C-alpha cells in the first residue's frame, strides 16, 4: 500500500519537510537525462520513463530497456506522461502531472555514495470531498541477450516482490566494445512497500504493483521504487532489507541539501550569480550538475555514463576545467589521486580506465581496433600534470602533489624521453576526439591525414608537453630540487630542464608555425607535419590551433597565441552559428569547438567573443540539460554521445571566462561581462 499522510498542504510537492526546488526550464529539444551518485545511475527520456540503469560502479553495462510507472485509480490503470525537469541547484529530476483529482509528482534522485537510485511517487488528492483508491505499478523491461538474466525476486518471507537483473562477466562495459565486465553485477528493483507484489508479463517483462490505498480528500500517499545495485556478495534478501530501512522523504531532503551545499560551497568570486544572462546561468548550473554526477566514487570521471563510461583522461581533465571555472576543486584532487593509483597498478598513465576496478587499463590508440596503436607517452601524461597545475594554482595544496610525486615524474619523464629522441617531436596519442570516428574523417583524409599515426608529427603533443614541463619545473623548484641536473628516470639522461623547455618552444615554432596561407597572413600553428617530407596538412583542425592558448603553452613569441585565435575565428559561420572542426562550411562540428574559440577570444580581448558566446549559449549545440554532445552535423543534429564531460567542461569554462567568474573583477559587487 502507499504510505499515507493526511497533513499535506495543497500546492506543495513535499520532499520530507522541504518543498521540491524550482523546476529549471529546458534549454533545447528532447534528450535523455542521467542521474547518479558515483555508484549507481539511472535515467530516461524526460517523460517519466527510464531506459537506463547501471551499477554498482559506473563502468557497467546498461540493464534496462524500458521502465514505466503507472497508477491505478479506482480500479482503472492510468499512464503518466509528464515533463521531467531538473530541480534548481540539484541533480534531482522530477515531473508533475494531474490525473483527475490527483496531483502526481515523480521524483528521481540518487543519494550520494549509496548503491541505489530511487523514484519517489507522491500522490495528492486535491478533491475536497471524494476519496480515491490509488495503487502504483512499475513495468520493467530489461535488456536481454547473452550475458544477461532476470527473474522474479523473493523477499525473506518468500514473496515475489521485485525483479532481479544480472550482468555476467562475458559482457563489455563501454558501449559493448571495451573493458570486460570484471564481476557479476545485479540490480534489484522493488518498491519499499512490503505488501507490493511482482509477476511476469507474457512479453517477457515484469510488473511490480502496490495494493490500492484509499487516499482521503486533501490527503496524500507515497511510495518509492528502488534500484538497488550490488555484486555477488549481496543477495536479493539483503537488498529488500536495505530498501525497507530507507526513509524516502528524509533521503530526498538529504539529497537536496547535499546538492545545495555543493553548489553554494564555493568562494564568492565563483558564484553563478555573476552570470547576468539567465539562460547561461541555467546552462552552467545544469552542466555542473552533470559533470559532478559523472564523477565515480573512486575519483575517476566518465566521458559520458550512458555510452563511453570509462574515465578518459582528456575527458576528465576538461570536465575538471569546467568544474574549476566555478570554484569546485575537490574533484580535481580526487582525480589526481585516482590517476596516481592507476599508475601504481599499471605502471603507466592509461588513456582510460574503469570506475570501480583496477582490472583494465585502456591504451592510447583505441588498442588498434579503430585506429593504429599510437605513442602512449603523450597527451594524457601531459594532461595529468596540467590537472595538478590547475589544482595547485587554485588551492596551493602542495602536499597532494608531493604525495603523487612518482607518477608525476613518470608523466614528465616519458614525454621528455620520446621528445628528445625524436629531435623534439612527438606523435599524436591516437584517441584525440578531433581525429576519431566522431570527427570529420573524410575531410581529414582529404587534408592529408589517413589515421596511420606513425606518419605524422603532432603539434598538439608538443604544445601539451611544453605546458606540462613549464609547471613541472615550477613544482620541482617548490620542492627545492635541482632542475639544472635533473635525472630522467626513463633513460637516465641528465637534463637541464630550462634548456629542454626552450628547445621544445623552439621546436613548436620551427615545425608548426606557418605564414604561407593567404587566408592566414599573420601566421598560425598548424596541426601536423608529415614525417617523410614535412608536408603540411591541406585542411585545418580549428581546435588544435587553439591548444596553445587554452592549455597554457609557454610560447617564445607570446603574441602568436593571439594570432592563432585570429586565424581560426574566420571559420566561424555566422549564418549557422557553428564552427566546423575542419574549417570548411557545411561540415561537421565537435561539441567543444565553440568553447575553445570563445575561451581564446576572451583571453585576447577580441570583439568577436560576443557573437561566439551567443552561438554557444543560444545556438543549436547546447543540450536540454546544459551539456554538449561529442559531435554535430552541419545543421546542428547531435550524435548519440551526449551528457559529455569533455565538451561540457570546455564550454562551461569558456562561459565562465566570458563573465570573468573567478577573476579579480568577480570580487566586485557589479561584475559585468566584457
Secondary structure, DSSP 8 states (H G I E B T S, - for coil): --EEES---TT--EETTEE---B----SS-----EE-SS-EEEE-SSS-EEEEE-SSSS----EEEEEEEEEETTEEEE-----EEBTTSS-EEEEEEETTEEEEEEEE--TT-SEEEEEEEEEE--SS--EEEEEEEEEEE--STTEEEEEEE-TTS-EEEEEEEE-TTSEEETTTEEE--S-EEEEEEES-TT-EEEE-TTS-EEEE---EEE-TT-EEEEEEEEEEEETTS-HHHHHHHHHT--HHHHHHHHHHHHHHHHH-S-GGG-GGG---HHHHHHHHHHHHHHHHTB-TTS-B-S-TTS--SEEHHHHHHHHHHHHTTT--HHHHHHHHHHHHHHHHHSS--SEE-TT-SS-EE-GGGGGSSS----TTSSHHHHHHHHHHHHHHHH--HHHHHHTHHHHHHHHHHHHHHHHHTTS-----S--GGGSTTS-HHHHHHTT--S-GGGEEEHHHHHHHHHHHHHHHHHHHHHT--GGGEE-TTT--EE-HHHHHHHHHHHHHHHHEE---GGGTT-EE-SEEETTT--B-SS--HHHHTHHHHHT---SSTHHHHHHHHHHGGGEETTTTEE-TTS-TTS-EETTHHHHHHHHHHHHT-TTHHHHHHHHHHSTTB-TTS-B-SEE-TTS-B-S--S-HHHHHHHHHHHHHHTTTTSGGGGSTT----
